[in-house]
Amino acid sequence: MPRLLGIGDNTVDVYLSQGVMYPGGNTVNVAALSARLGHPASYVGCVGRDAAGQLILRALQAEGVDVTRCRQVKGQTSWSAIQHREGDRYFVGSDAGVQGNWTLTDDDLAFVAAHDVVHSSLYSGLDDQLPRIREAARVLTYDFSSEWTPGGLAQVAPLLDVAFLSAGEGETGQALDLARSVAEQGARVVVVTRGAQGALALLDGTVFKQSVVPTQVTDTLGAGDAFITAFLHHWTTHHDLPGALNAGAHEAARNCAVHGAFGHGVPIPAHHPALS
């Protein structure tokens, strides 16, 4: 059973219209959802000593995630303010807070080496440290989301076993060209998610496609991270790319039925800066 480490970004997703905030962030979500699927999981990152930081750590611990190497420092935890329209969400503000106020140590790298899969992201602020993490990690994966740059792809893709990108619902040919470009830069497996158009993956020049799984949508936040989580566990266990895509699509659909990426919502504190 693969042991997964999420390393890097965290946030609280502040649902303004509902007055509720949820723990989130790509690497937090992948760790929490891994534990929820029954896999041992850990998270390393930095949160503040405020209510938001307490929420993230408490939620991860409740899900069974190892947070023993997390840092908690004075200051404000990262937040993202969100509004909703017709079941979908859009971001209306954010602040990275103290997320980047920590230093990767040799003890952290030993912790990295104790895991089977290590996952990070564009929003983690660790790109300059990824070569060190790569040396320690057995399998390194990374979510570029939809905000990659050519320079970022060139720096990070050569280090990756699996690269995830979001390309929206544009032409299939454009998504294929993107996948081939990232593969040519060194990523062994490239997965491109395309919203309602499903997803595709590229391995050794062969393209695999996956349709979306129909579902009743309550909240799309976290669906992409649920896809990544299920994909990674199926892929690293079975090395079956079509099966991994299918597992990801089903988990994403299931995640759309809940609020927040993995629940644990609490009322927004009256003084939270997202309300100002």
N, C-alpha and C positions, 0 to 999 in steps of 0.2 A: 504494500500500500504506500504510494509515494507520499513523502513528507514535504509539504510546500511552505516556502517562506515568501511573504509579501514584504518588500522593503521600499520605503520611500513615502509617497504622498498619503496624506489623510486630510479630512475636512469634516465639517458638519454641514449637511444639506439643509438649509433653512427654508421651509415651505411657508412663505409669507402669508398666503391666503388661508392657510390652515392653522397658523400659529404654532407649528410643530417643527422641531429640528431632529434630524436623523444622523447617526454616524455614517461616514462615507469616505470616498476617495478610492481610486482604482485598486491600489495594493491592499488597503484595508478590506475592501469588499471581496477581493479574490481570496484573501486569507480566511475571512469569516465564512464565505460560501463554501470554501473547501472543507472547513470543519463541519459545516452543516451537511455536506455530502458524506461525512464519515471518515474523512482523511485527517491525519494529524497536520496541524498548521501553526505557523508562527507569524508574528508581525514585528518589524523593527522600523521605528520612525520617531518623530518628536512632536509632542503635543504640549499645550500650555497647562498651567495649573488652574485653569478656569473651569466653569461648568461644562463647556464643550469638550475639553480634554478629558475630564472625568467620564463624560458620556461615552466617548470613543473607547477608552480603556475598559470601562465597565461592560460595555456591549461585547467587546472582543472576548473578555474573560468569560462572560456568560455563554458564549458560543464555544468555549473550550480552546480558544487560541492562546498560544504561549506569547505573552507580552513582556517577559522578564528582561529583555534587552531594550525596551522602549525608553526613551528619554522623556522626562516631564520637566519643563523649565518655566520660569516666570515669564508671563506674557500671554498674548491672545492666540488661541488655537485657530487654525485656518477655517474659513467659512465660505460657503457659496450660497447666495440668495437666489431663490427659484420661485417663479410663477408658473401656473399651469393653464393650459388652454386645450379643451377638447381631448383630454386624456394624455396630452403630451406636455413637455415642460420646456421652459427657456430660462436662461440664466440672466439675472438682472444686476448682479454685482458679486464681488468676491474679494478676499484678502488672504494672502498666503500665511499671514501670522508668523508663528515661530517654527513652522514646518522645517525650514532649512537650518535651524540653529543647533546642529549637532555635527560631530565629526566621526567618520568611519574609522574604527580602530582595528587592531589586529585581533582582538577578542571578537569583534563583530564578524570578521572574516572567518574565524574559526567556527562561529555560529552558522555562517553561510554554508560552510563546507559540510555541516552536519545535516543538510537538507538535500532532498533528491531534485527538487525543482525550486528555482529562485525567480521571482517575478517582480519587475519594476515597471516604471512608466515615464512618459514624457513629462509629467507634472511633478516628478519626484525630486528634481534638481540634483540627480546623482550621475549625470552623463559623464562628467570628468572622472568619476570614481568607478565607472563600469569596467574598465580594463582590470582593476584589482578584483572586483566582484567576479568577473569572468574567470579569472585564474582559480578562484576558490569554488565556483559553482559547478556542479555536475551538469546541470541543464539550466540555461539562462533564457528567460523569455521577457518580452517587453511590449507594452501597449503604446503605440504612437498616436492613438486616438485619431482625430481629424486635423490636428494642428502641426503636423510634421513640416520640416523644411528640408530642402535638398542637402544643406550642410549637416543637419541633424541625422538624416538617413545615412549619409556617408560616414559619419562618426560612429554611429551605434550599430547599424545593420551587420557589419562584419563580425560583431561579437555574439550574435544571437543564434540560438537554436530554433526559436519560434518568434516571429514578428507579427504583431496584430496591428491592423490599420483600419480606419473607418472611412469609407469613400462615398457615403450617401447613396442616393438612388440613381446615379447617372448611368451612362452607357456601360455595358458589360466590357466592351473593348478597352475603355479607359481604366476600369478596375483591373483588367488583365495586364495592361501595360504597367500599371503601378506595381502589381505583384512581381512581374518579371524584373522590373528595375530594382526592387529591394532584394530579390533573390540574386541578381547579378552582383550586388554589393556584398553578398556573403551570408545572408540569413538562410538557414537550411530549409525551414518551412515558413511560408508567408501566408497569412490569413487576412482576407479583406472582407469586412462586413459591410452590407449595403442596405441597411434598413429593411424596408418592405420587400426589397429585391433579394433578400437572403444573404448568402455568403459564398465565397469561393476560396479555395486554398491551392497553393502551388508547391509541389515537391518534386525535385529532380526533373523539372520540365513538364510534369503531368499536372493538369488542372482538374480539380474536383469542385463540384458545385452542390449547394444545399439551399433548398427553399425554406422560407419561414414556416413555423408551426403555428397554425391558427390558434388564437387565444382571446379571452375576454380581457381587454387592457384596462387596468386600474391605474398603473403608474409605470412609465417606461424607464425611470431612473434605475440604474443598476442592471438592466437587462443585458447590456453589452458585457459587463463584468461577469454576469452569470454564464454567458456564452463562453467567455475565456476560461472560466474555472472548470466547467464540465469538459470543454475541449482538451485542456491540459491534462486532466486526470485520465481521460480515455486514451489520449495520444501517448502519454508516457508509460501507461500500463500495457497497451495493446499494439502500439505503433500502427494503428488502423486509421488512416486519415478520413475516409468517408464516415466511419463510425464516430470519430471525434467530432466532425462537423454536425452529424445528426444529434449527438449527445448535447453539443453546445446549443443547437437550435431548440431542443426540447427544454433545456434548463432556462434559456432566455424567456421562452413562452411562459414557463411556470413563474418566473420572477416578475413578470408583468402583472401578476394578480395581487401583488402586495405593495403597500406604500413604503417608500424608502428602498435602499438597496437590500437591506436585510432586517428591516424593522427597527425596534428599540427607540421609537420616537418619544420625545418628551416636549413639554411646553417650552417655547422660546423664552429665555430669561428677559425680563423687562428692559434691562440695560444693554442687550446685545447690539453691537454696531450695525448689524444688518437691518435693524428697525429704524435707523436714523436716516 
